[in-house]
Amino acid sequence: MTAKKQAPKKRPHILVTGAAGALAQQVIHRLQDTCDLVAVDFREQVYLGDDIPSYCIDFNKRVFEDLFRRYDFDGVIHLGRIQSSQMTRMRRYNANVLGTQKLLDLSHKYGISRVVVLSTYHVYGAMAYNPALIDESAPLKSAGLTMDLVDSVELENLANIYLWRYPELNISILRPCNIVGPGVRNTISHLLSSDRAPVLMGFSPMMQFIHIDDMADAIVLAYQKKTRGIFNVAPDDWVAFQRALTLCGCQRFPLPSIPPALTLSILRTLKLKSFPSYLMNFFKYPVVIDGRAFAREFNFKPKRPLKEIFHYYRENKRPV
């Protein structure tokens, strides 16, 4: 008897959002050899190779559902969260909250079996009385502290509702610390890459940093193991903010922390790269998260130490 030929194993079909961002492109690079990928971003269309379809689509438009009809997706990696420093509050709310709701509704409707959602450690809020190490059970206080982070908290709350309402989606929500490294354009990366960086007199909170390569590895690990839940993603070391600036070769520029309007006025006058007003407390009070649960569950260990991160910024200064 001749043995029957086994049919080739079907490659997973994955939708990746936020494709214009450096992190999403790192994740795509890691998955493209083993998965069929479709890239989406509502800001711009990006070319990622002839074998990766890429679209510029608003998640709230009817045409977005056409992708789910056209491609038989097995999973979704949602990295398309708009940072609080981008766009107006209303546009961010439409993209982060209503867009995510549409994405999760379609995922449920079309039988998606794995969803990874990127959140942020900012949802915990920066307060003087934060515990020394914040785990996933801590309350999300940032919405009560500033309106500019409401959409970040609402996105998380929405994903959490779907996590429990539809267990078949196998949703994992990731709360990373500061993501830094080549291609990253967030507030902390701009500060570390500048020649002069503002600091608040009398404050130097402990901070955590994760290299973009390590964060991309973490997202891929999370996708590959269907573990539902909420996870902090952070290394097990941290450093004081002003020390980090020194190691990155930044000249510190001390500013008074009160009143906040005076601080921001000085920064605007001097045309210095700065932290937005709603993040000011994160440069006063520590928000150190406990990433041990994610490390245990997904066997994750960052490969890029702080020394390597700071060396990159020291050697790659950008003009102020």
C-alpha positions as CSV (number, residue, x, y, z in Angstrom):
1,M,0.0,0.0,0.0
2,T,1.2,3.5,-0.8
3,A,1.2,6.0,2.0
4,K,-1.2,8.9,1.5
5,K,0.5,12.2,0.9
6,Q,-0.3,14.6,3.7
7,A,-1.8,17.9,2.7
8,P,0.6,20.8,3.3
9,K,-0.1,22.6,6.6
10,K,-2.1,25.7,6.1
11,R,-0.1,28.9,6.9
12,P,-1.9,31.1,9.5
13,H,-3.4,34.2,8.0
14,I,-2.9,37.2,10.3
15,L,-4.1,40.8,10.2
16,V,-1.6,43.3,11.6
17,T,-2.8,46.8,12.4
18,G,-0.6,49.9,12.8
19,A,1.5,48.8,9.9
20,A,3.1,52.3,9.5
21,G,4.7,52.0,12.9
22,A,8.2,50.6,13.5
23,L,7.0,48.1,16.0
24,A,4.4,46.6,13.6
25,Q,7.0,46.3,10.9
26,Q,9.4,44.5,13.2
27,V,6.6,42.0,14.1
28,I,5.7,41.6,10.4
29,H,9.4,40.9,9.6
30,R,9.4,38.1,12.2
31,L,6.2,36.4,11.0
32,Q,6.4,36.8,7.2
33,D,8.3,33.5,6.7
34,T,5.8,31.4,8.5
35,C,2.5,33.3,8.1
36,D,0.4,35.0,5.4
37,L,0.1,38.6,6.6
38,V,-2.2,41.5,5.7
39,A,-1.1,44.9,6.9
40,V,-3.5,47.8,7.7
41,D,-3.0,51.4,8.9
42,F,-5.6,54.2,8.8
43,R,-2.9,56.9,8.6
44,E,-1.0,55.8,5.5
45,Q,-0.4,52.9,3.2
46,V,3.1,51.4,3.5
47,Y,4.9,49.0,1.1
48,L,6.1,45.9,2.9
49,G,6.9,43.7,0.0
50,D,5.1,42.2,-2.9
51,D,3.8,39.2,-0.8
52,I,2.2,41.3,1.9
53,P,-1.0,43.2,1.0
54,S,-1.1,46.6,2.6
55,Y,-4.1,48.9,3.0
56,C,-4.9,52.4,4.3
57,I,-8.4,52.0,5.8
58,D,-10.4,53.6,8.6
59,F,-11.5,50.8,10.8
60,N,-14.9,52.5,11.2
61,K,-15.6,52.4,7.5
62,R,-17.7,49.7,5.9
63,V,-14.8,48.8,3.5
64,F,-12.8,47.5,6.5
65,E,-15.2,44.4,6.8
66,D,-14.3,43.6,3.2
67,L,-10.9,42.5,4.3
68,F,-12.4,39.9,6.7
69,R,-14.6,38.6,3.8
70,R,-11.6,38.5,1.4
71,Y,-9.0,37.0,3.7
72,D,-9.7,34.0,6.0
73,F,-8.0,35.5,9.0
74,D,-6.9,33.2,11.8
75,G,-5.7,35.9,14.1
76,V,-5.3,39.6,14.7
77,I,-2.4,41.6,16.1
78,H,-3.7,45.0,17.0
79,L,-0.8,47.5,17.2
80,G,-2.7,50.4,15.8
81,R,-3.2,52.4,19.0
82,I,-2.7,56.1,18.4
83,Q,-0.5,57.8,21.0
84,S,-1.9,60.5,23.1
85,S,0.5,63.0,21.5
86,Q,-1.0,62.4,18.1
87,M,-4.2,63.9,16.7
88,T,-7.0,65.5,18.6
89,R,-8.9,63.8,21.5
90,M,-11.9,63.1,19.3
91,R,-9.9,61.6,16.4
92,R,-7.9,59.5,18.9
93,Y,-11.1,58.3,20.6
94,N,-12.6,57.4,17.2
95,A,-9.5,55.5,16.2
96,N,-8.5,53.9,19.5
97,V,-11.9,53.1,21.0
98,L,-14.5,53.0,18.3
99,G,-12.0,51.5,15.8
100,T,-11.0,48.8,18.3
101,Q,-14.6,48.0,19.0
102,K,-15.2,47.5,15.3
103,L,-12.1,45.4,15.0
104,L,-13.2,43.1,17.9
105,D,-16.8,42.9,16.6
106,L,-15.5,41.7,13.2
107,S,-13.1,39.3,14.8
108,H,-16.0,37.7,16.7
109,K,-18.2,37.7,13.6
110,Y,-15.7,36.0,11.4
111,G,-14.4,33.4,13.9
112,I,-11.0,34.7,14.7
113,S,-9.3,32.5,17.2
114,R,-6.4,34.7,18.5
115,V,-6.2,38.4,19.2
116,V,-3.3,40.3,20.7
117,V,-3.9,43.9,21.7
118,L,-1.2,46.4,22.5
119,S,-1.9,48.8,25.4
120,T,0.5,50.9,27.5
121,Y,1.7,51.2,31.0
122,H,0.4,54.8,31.0
123,V,-3.0,53.4,31.9
124,Y,-1.8,52.9,35.5
125,G,-1.3,56.7,36.0
126,A,1.7,58.4,37.7
127,M,1.0,59.2,41.3
128,A,3.2,59.8,44.4
129,Y,1.6,56.9,46.1
130,N,2.0,54.2,43.5
131,P,3.3,50.9,44.8
132,A,7.0,50.1,44.2
133,L,6.1,47.4,41.7
134,I,2.7,47.5,39.9
135,D,1.2,44.2,38.8
136,E,-1.7,43.6,36.4
137,S,-4.4,43.7,39.2
138,A,-3.7,47.4,40.0
139,P,-6.4,49.9,39.1
140,L,-6.2,52.1,36.0
141,K,-6.0,55.6,37.4
142,S,-4.8,57.6,34.5
143,A,-8.3,58.5,33.2
144,G,-9.0,60.2,36.5
145,L,-5.8,62.2,36.3
146,T,-5.9,63.6,32.7
147,M,-8.5,63.6,29.9
148,D,-5.7,62.9,27.3
149,L,-5.3,59.3,28.4
150,V,-9.0,58.5,28.6
151,D,-9.0,56.8,25.2
152,S,-6.1,54.6,26.3
153,V,-8.0,53.4,29.3
154,E,-11.2,53.0,27.3
155,L,-9.4,50.9,24.7
156,E,-8.2,48.6,27.5
157,N,-11.6,48.4,29.2
158,L,-13.2,47.5,25.8
159,A,-10.7,44.8,25.1
160,N,-11.2,43.4,28.6
161,I,-14.9,43.2,28.1
162,Y,-14.4,41.2,24.9
163,L,-11.8,39.1,26.6
164,W,-14.4,37.8,29.1
165,R,-17.5,37.9,26.9
166,Y,-15.9,36.0,24.0
167,P,-13.3,33.6,25.4
168,E,-13.1,31.9,21.9
169,L,-11.2,35.1,20.7
170,N,-8.3,34.2,23.1
171,I,-7.5,37.9,23.7
172,S,-4.2,38.9,25.3
173,I,-3.7,42.5,26.3
174,L,-0.1,43.7,26.6
175,R,1.0,46.7,28.7
176,P,4.6,47.4,27.9
177,C,6.9,49.9,29.6
178,N,8.7,52.6,27.5
179,I,9.4,51.2,24.1
180,V,12.7,52.6,22.7
181,G,15.2,52.0,19.9
182,P,15.6,52.5,16.2
183,G,12.6,53.9,14.5
184,V,10.6,54.6,17.6
185,R,9.1,58.1,17.6
186,N,7.4,58.4,21.0
187,T,8.0,61.0,23.7
188,I,10.7,59.2,25.7
189,S,12.6,58.3,22.5
190,H,12.7,61.9,21.4
191,L,14.0,63.0,24.7
192,L,16.8,60.3,24.9
193,S,17.9,61.2,21.3
194,S,18.1,64.9,21.9
195,D,21.3,66.9,22.9
196,R,19.4,68.7,25.7
197,A,16.5,67.3,27.6
198,P,14.3,69.0,30.2
199,V,14.1,67.6,33.7
200,L,12.0,68.7,36.6
201,M,13.9,70.1,39.6
202,G,13.8,67.6,42.5
203,F,12.4,64.7,40.5
204,S,14.1,61.7,38.8
205,P,11.7,58.8,38.8
206,M,12.7,55.3,38.2
207,M,11.9,54.2,34.6
208,Q,11.9,51.0,32.6
209,F,12.9,50.7,29.0
210,I,12.3,47.8,26.5
211,H,14.1,47.7,23.2
212,I,11.8,47.6,20.1
213,D,13.4,44.3,19.0
214,D,12.6,42.7,22.4
215,M,9.0,44.1,22.3
216,A,8.5,42.6,18.8
217,D,9.7,39.3,20.1
218,A,7.3,39.5,23.0
219,I,4.3,40.1,20.7
220,V,5.2,37.2,18.5
221,L,5.6,34.9,21.6
222,A,2.2,36.1,22.8
223,Y,0.5,35.4,19.5
224,Q,2.0,31.9,19.3
225,K,0.6,30.8,22.6
226,K,-3.1,31.2,23.2
227,T,-3.1,32.4,26.7
228,R,-5.9,34.8,27.6
229,G,-5.3,37.7,30.0
230,I,-3.6,41.0,30.7
231,F,0.2,41.1,30.9
232,N,2.7,43.8,31.8
233,V,5.8,43.6,29.5
234,A,9.0,44.9,31.0
235,P,12.5,43.9,31.9
236,D,13.4,43.3,35.5
237,D,15.7,46.3,35.8
238,W,15.1,50.0,35.9
239,V,17.0,53.3,36.1
240,A,16.4,56.8,37.3
241,F,15.3,59.1,34.5
242,Q,18.1,61.7,34.9
243,R,20.7,58.9,35.0
244,A,19.3,57.5,31.8
245,L,19.7,61.0,30.2
246,T,23.3,61.2,31.3
247,L,24.0,57.7,29.9
248,C,22.5,58.7,26.6
249,G,24.8,61.8,26.4
250,C,22.0,64.3,27.0
251,Q,22.6,67.6,28.7
252,R,20.0,68.0,31.4
253,F,18.1,71.3,31.5
254,P,16.4,71.8,35.0
255,L,13.0,73.4,35.1
256,P,10.7,74.3,38.0
257,S,7.8,71.8,38.2
258,I,5.3,74.3,39.6
259,P,3.2,75.8,38.3
260,P,3.0,73.4,35.3
261,A,2.0,76.2,33.0
262,L,5.3,78.0,33.7
263,T,7.3,74.8,32.9
264,L,5.5,74.4,29.5
265,S,5.9,78.1,28.7
266,I,9.7,77.9,29.3
267,L,9.9,74.8,27.1
268,R,8.0,76.5,24.3
269,T,10.1,79.7,24.5
270,L,13.4,77.7,24.3
271,K,12.0,75.4,21.6
272,L,13.1,72.3,23.5
273,K,11.9,68.8,22.8
274,S,9.6,68.1,25.8
275,F,7.1,65.9,27.4
276,P,3.4,66.9,26.8
277,S,1.5,68.3,29.8
278,Y,-0.5,65.2,30.4
279,L,2.6,63.1,30.8
280,M,4.3,65.5,33.2
281,N,3.6,63.4,36.2
282,F,5.4,60.4,34.6
283,F,8.5,62.5,34.8
284,K,7.9,63.2,38.5
285,Y,6.6,59.9,40.0
286,P,7.7,56.3,39.3
287,V,5.5,53.9,37.5
288,V,7.5,50.6,37.7
289,I,5.6,47.6,36.4
290,D,6.0,43.9,37.3
291,G,6.6,41.9,34.1
292,R,7.2,38.5,35.8
293,A,3.8,37.0,34.9
294,F,4.4,37.5,31.1
295,A,8.0,36.3,31.4
296,R,6.9,33.1,33.2
297,E,3.9,32.4,30.9
298,F,5.6,33.0,27.6
299,N,9.2,32.2,28.6
300,F,10.3,35.7,27.7
301,K,13.6,37.3,28.5
302,P,14.8,40.6,26.9
303,K,18.0,40.3,25.0
304,R,19.0,44.0,24.8
305,P,20.3,45.4,28.1
306,L,20.0,49.0,29.1
307,K,23.6,49.5,28.2
308,E,22.9,48.7,24.6
309,I,19.8,50.9,24.5
310,F,21.7,53.9,25.9
311,H,24.6,53.3,23.6
312,Y,22.3,53.6,20.6
313,Y,20.9,56.9,21.7
314,R,24.4,58.2,22.6
315,E,25.6,57.4,19.1
316,N,22.5,58.6,17.3
317,K,21.8,62.1,18.4
318,R,19.2,64.1,16.4
319,P,19.1,67.9,16.1
320,V,16.8,69.7,18.6
